[in-house]
Amino acid sequence: METLENSNQKPLSVKEWLKTLLLLAIPVVGIVLLFVYAFGSNENPNRQNWAKAYLILVGIILALVIVGFIIFGSIMAATMAANS
């Protein structure tokens, strides 16, 4: 069984989570940090898994928004073509 002696294996404190969330609130820095947290080799596994899950969720939402725009755009184009 693995011990929590390594500092990267310890659970993150509330202070560390607040720091993480505040940094992610900065627009460009947040996106870069998500990738660093998700794919960095020296990251806490808790933060690393959270960042990967967050990136997957953002990817799914972005894909749904793009599909929605395509559907809405095609409906609008069809409507405009029918009215011409």
ZABABA-192512 format. One record per residue (C-alpha): residue number from 1; residue in three letters; x, y, z. Coordinates in Angstrom, 1 decimal, padded with zeros to 4 digits, m for minus. Layout:
! residues N
i/aa/c1/c2/c3
NUM/ALA/X/Y/Z
...
//
This chain:
! residues 84
i/aa/c1/c2/c3
1/MET/000.0/000.0/000.0
2/GLU/001.3/003.4/m000.9
3/THR/002.0/006.0/001.8
4/LEU/001.3/009.7/001.7
5/GLU/004.9/010.7/002.5
6/ASN/005.5/012.3/m000.9
7/SER/004.2/015.9/m000.9
8/ASN/002.6/015.3/m004.3
9/GLN/000.4/012.5/m002.9
10/LYS/m001.0/014.6/000.0
11/PRO/m004.6/015.9/m000.3
12/LEU/m004.7/019.6/m001.3
13/SER/m005.6/022.0/001.5
14/VAL/m008.4/024.5/001.3
15/LYS/m005.8/027.3/000.8
16/GLU/m004.3/025.4/m002.2
17/TRP/m007.7/024.9/m003.7
18/LEU/m008.6/028.6/m003.3
19/LYS/m005.3/029.6/m004.9
20/THR/m006.0/027.2/m007.8
21/LEU/m009.5/028.5/m008.3
22/LEU/m008.5/032.2/m008.2
23/LEU/m005.7/031.6/m010.7
24/LEU/m008.1/029.8/m013.0
25/ALA/m010.4/032.8/m012.9
26/ILE/m007.8/034.8/m014.9
27/PRO/m008.9/034.3/m018.5
28/VAL/m005.7/033.3/m020.4
29/VAL/m003.7/032.2/m017.4
30/GLY/m006.5/029.8/m016.4
31/ILE/m006.5/027.9/m019.6
32/VAL/m002.8/027.5/m019.6
33/LEU/m002.8/026.4/m016.0
34/LEU/m005.4/023.8/m016.7
35/PHE/m003.1/022.2/m019.2
36/VAL/m000.1/022.5/m016.9
37/TYR/m002.1/020.9/m014.0
38/ALA/m003.6/018.2/m016.2
39/PHE/m000.4/017.1/m018.0
40/GLY/002.4/018.3/m015.7
41/SER/004.5/015.4/m014.4
42/ASN/005.2/017.0/m011.0
43/GLU/001.5/017.8/m010.1
44/ASN/m000.6/016.5/m007.3
45/PRO/m002.7/013.6/m008.6
46/ASN/m005.9/015.1/m007.1
47/ARG/m005.4/018.4/m009.0
48/GLN/m004.2/016.5/m012.1
49/ASN/m007.4/014.4/m012.3
50/TRP/m009.6/017.4/m011.5
51/ALA/m007.9/019.4/m014.3
52/LYS/m008.3/016.5/m016.8
53/ALA/m012.0/016.1/m015.9
54/TYR/m012.5/019.9/m016.2
55/LEU/m010.9/020.0/m019.6
56/ILE/m013.1/017.1/m020.8
57/LEU/m016.2/018.9/m019.5
58/VAL/m015.2/022.1/m021.3
59/GLY/m014.6/020.2/m024.5
60/ILE/m018.0/018.6/m024.3
61/ILE/m019.7/021.9/m023.7
62/LEU/m017.7/023.6/m026.5
63/ALA/m018.7/020.9/m028.9
64/LEU/m022.4/021.2/m027.9
65/VAL/m022.2/025.0/m028.4
66/ILE/m020.6/024.6/m031.9
67/VAL/m023.3/022.0/m032.9
68/GLY/m026.0/024.4/m031.6
69/PHE/m024.6/027.3/m033.7
70/ILE/m024.4/025.1/m036.8
71/ILE/m028.0/024.0/m036.3
72/PHE/m029.2/027.5/m035.6
73/GLY/m027.3/028.9/m038.5
74/SER/m028.7/026.4/m040.9
75/ILE/m032.2/027.1/m039.7
76/MET/m031.7/030.8/m040.2
77/ALA/m030.2/030.3/m043.6
78/ALA/m033.1/028.1/m044.7
79/THR/m035.6/030.7/m043.3
80/MET/m033.9/033.5/m045.1
81/ALA/m033.7/031.6/m048.4
82/ALA/m037.4/030.7/m048.1
83/ASN/m038.3/034.4/m047.6
84/SER/m036.3/035.6/m050.6
//
